């Protein structure tokens, strides 16, 4: 990996200096370890450790735009890391129980608010919370832990966990790739309007998928009619 990854990211100004520093660190890690950065970054975040997994995947999309890595492989790696990480969190919640979770949250004092919000969403939405929390920074790291703690059956958890992981990886990776030419601007937008941006991105992907499926269906129907019309008619 040499091109953009070897040169680093364009400088950001003001309050974005920390993001710039993070991206420069990620550049070095990607040069050294490649796709493992995506896998472990996303896995650790989803396992309950506050690592910027989403930023890592966003950056991976940028590198794919620059031709440094393969976008599909990056998104697949992120989906695998997210699924495994949430499964680890699920096991911690299931076998550690409420006492373990309470100690964990007490040590991570800066995450108290996010944990309370995640618990509220989980109690209100149940299994769908596993899917929804995937798209909310700060809540994502607790979804697996809470699912295990509240006794959700693992097959059901795995279904919603994997479905959310795939859609999340496709969304974030695609956003990083599509805005790869102006990543600093994208970072500012995502930081300020995070949930709205993700909602719009998911909606755009859903509309694109619907248009593609509908177009393929029309093409198949037209092809079928053409075959019927081309067959010789019996006298």
Residue, then its C-alpha position, 0 to 999 in steps of 0.5 A: x500500500x503506497x499511494x494515498x496510504x503512504x502520503x497520509x490525509x490532507x490536513x483538517x483545521x480547528x476542532x478536526x485536528x483529533x480526527x486528522x491525527x486518528x486518520x494519520x494513525x490509521x494510515x500507518x496501521x493500514x500500511x502495516x497490517x492491512x485488513x486486520x485493522x478493519x477486523x480487529x477495530x470493528x470486532x473490539x468496538x462491537x465486543x464492548x471496547x470503545x474503539x472507533x470501528x465505524x471511523x476505521x471502516x469509513x477510512x477503509x472506504x476512502x482507501x478503496x476509493x484511492x485504489x489502495x484496498x478492495x472495497x468488497x473485501x473491506x466491507x466483508x471483513x467489517x461484517x465478520x468482525x462486527x458479527x464476531x465482536x457482538x457475539x463476544x459481547x453476547x457471551x459476556x452478557x449471558x455468562x457474566x450476568x447483570x453483576x458483570x455488566x454493572x461493574x463494566x459500566x461502572x469502570x467505563x463511566x463516560x459511557x453511562x449515558x449511552x448504556x442507559x439509552x441502549x438499555x431503554x431501546x432494548x427494553x422497548x424494541x427487543x430483538x430489533x434493538x440489536x439491529x437498530x443499535x448497529x447504526x447508533x454510535x455509543x449504543x453499538x457496543x452494548x447491544x450484544x452485551x444486553x442481548x445476552x444479559x436479558x436472555x435473548x436466544x442466540x439464533x435469534x440474536x445471530x440473525x438480527x446481529x448478522x443482518x445489521x452487520x451486513x447492512x451497516x458495513x455496506x452503508x459505512x463502506x459505501x459512504x467512505x468510498x462515494x465521498x472518498x474525494x472529500x473525506x474531511x468534509x464527510x467526517x465533519x458531516x458525519x460527526x455533526x449529523x451522524x444518525x441522519x446521515x446514516x438513515x439517508x445512506x440506508x434509505x439510498x441503498x434501499x431505494x437503489x436495491x429496489x430500483x435494481x430489482x424492479x429493473x431486472x424483473x422488467x427485463x426478465x418479463x420482457x425477455x419472456x414475452x420476446x421468447x413467447x412471441x418468437x416461437x413459431x405458431x402451430x397452424 
